[in-house]
Amino acid sequence: MKGVLFDLDGVIADTSVYHFQAWRKLIKIHFNLELPDELEKQTKGVSRTDSLKAILKFLNISVSQEKFNEMTTEKNNIFRNLLASLTPANILPGISELISALKKNNVKLSLASASLNGPFILEKLQLTDAFDAIADPSTVAAGKPAPDIFIAAAEAINLKPQDCVGIEDSIAGITAINESGALSVGVGSKTDLKDAKLLFPKTAALNYDQIETAWEKFNLN
């Protein structure tokens, strides 16, 4: 195992809750409507554009491209305001320990997040120096569940996806990792992440030795 490709929201820090809070506020402002809890899954792990498309489709609302672009920008401003209080204390349990173990074993770290705010969030968490690269989601052809962002994250650290492990907490993300050729490590429930090659119930359970062993077995097949 030469590289680990990290998702951000729900893996490194639980910023996904802020995303949905921002979407709820945006929709309330523009349409005076409430978003149900079950819609959060459709916006988890996917790009800002794909999230808004899913929300508008659910609400059966059409908007012009200009209005659509304005809404995505406004949502991001709301989201960044919510992140203003983010600190290293918001790093999820087990992540700092896993990063330390990876560094000790000379494993490269690359961020494979659909969020354009990845660099900003890593800076707030004081994790920028821990990462060797950050894949730019604006440069890939397709978002998750397409594999593009994970392929780009591997390329950013001069590796093939097959040399890497991807860590995700979303269905779309696990699909993307599997399509890329990397070993998929899921964080969450078996029901949602049944396609993950290795699954941990929560970030606190992430274990370097188990991940390394799983990667070795995966590459023998």
Secondary structure as UniProt FT lines:
FT   STRAND          3..6
FT   TURN            10..12
FT   HELIX           16..31
FT   HELIX           37..39
FT   HELIX           40..43
FT   TURN            44..45
FT   HELIX           48..59
FT   HELIX           65..82
FT   HELIX           83..85
FT   HELIX           88..90
FT   TURN            93..94
FT   HELIX           95..104
FT   TURN            105..106
FT   STRAND          108..111
FT   TURN            116..117
FT   HELIX           118..124
FT   TURN            125..126
FT   HELIX           128..130
FT   STRAND          133..134
FT   HELIX           137..139
FT   TURN            144..145
FT   HELIX           148..156
FT   TURN            157..158
FT   HELIX           161..163
FT   STRAND          164..168
FT   HELIX           171..180
FT   STRAND          183..187
FT   TURN            190..192
FT   TURN            194..195
FT   STRAND          198..200
FT   HELIX           203..205
FT   HELIX           208..220
//
